[in-house]
Amino acid sequence: YVYVRRAPSYFEQKTVSIEGEVLYPGQYSIRSKNERIYDLIRRSGGLTTHAYVHGATLFRNSEKEIKDTTILENLGIDTLMSKATKQLTNGRVELQLDRIMKDTSSIYNYLLKEGDRVVIPEVSEEVRVVGAILNPVGLAYEPRRSAKFYIDRSGGFSDNANQRKVYVINSDGTTKVTKSFIFTSYPDVQPGSKIIVPE
């Protein structure tokens, strides 16, 4: 019997991609199992002067989640579990790039996985207001302003607006909600945010 053993350090070539405001966007091979987001940014030449680090996003599709969704669809199962699994395959992962750039030991400096896609947008100077308001519009970003300021500039709430459920989606995919107890406290807004006013 002749046994040919697998080299312990060998792993199949896997690729990731980086898009947007880096010097050399494109696809890159993962060099080792210990390579992280910061390593990818460094290999791509670093950030440009127009990079908006607060809006950086990581898209990651888990093979297991995609497989689970396919199995549930093939079985014709349309339960809460199958809906939740479909949402997971959306793939958007929180990426606090500003923290990574300051501290490479940050918990957000994830290990790279096959198919990862890092998107670093250009600095945005606008805020969009949509939903149950009188005039859905894009407005110029003004520092230290809450969502209510932009809603007022869009003509205010429509008659069927749910004012206590207003929420803000930031460029990095995170969400801030309105807090109501005695007074209504609307969330702060960042450049490139979307303010959603539900009915």
Stockholm file with secondary structure:
# STOCKHOLM 1.0

chainA/1-199         YVYVRRAPSYFEQKTVSIEGEVLYPGQYSIRSKNERIYDLIRRSGGLTTHAYVHGATLFRNSEKEIKDTTILENLGIDTLMSKATKQLTNGRVELQLDRIMKDTSSIYNYLLKEGDRVVIPEVSEEVRVVGAILNPVGLAYEPRRSAKFYIDRSGGFSDNANQRKVYVINSDGTTKVTKSFIFTSYPDVQPGSKIIVPE
#=GR chainA/1-199 SS CCCCCCCTTCCCCCEEEEEESBSSCEEEECCSTTCBHHHHHHHTTCBCTTBCGGGCEEECCCHHHHHHHHHHHHTTCCSHHHHHHHHHTTCEECCCHHHHHHCTTSTTSCBCCTTCEEEECBCCCEEEEEESBSSCEEEECCTTCBHHHHHHHTTCBCTTCCGGGCEEECTTSCEEECEESSSEECCBCCTTCEEEECC
#=GC SS_cons         CCCCCCCTTCCCCCEEEEEESBSSCEEEECCSTTCBHHHHHHHTTCBCTTBCGGGCEEECCCHHHHHHHHHHHHTTCCSHHHHHHHHHTTCEECCCHHHHHHCTTSTTSCBCCTTCEEEECBCCCEEEEEESBSSCEEEECCTTCBHHHHHHHTTCBCTTCCGGGCEEECTTSCEEECEESSSEECCBCCTTCEEEECC
//
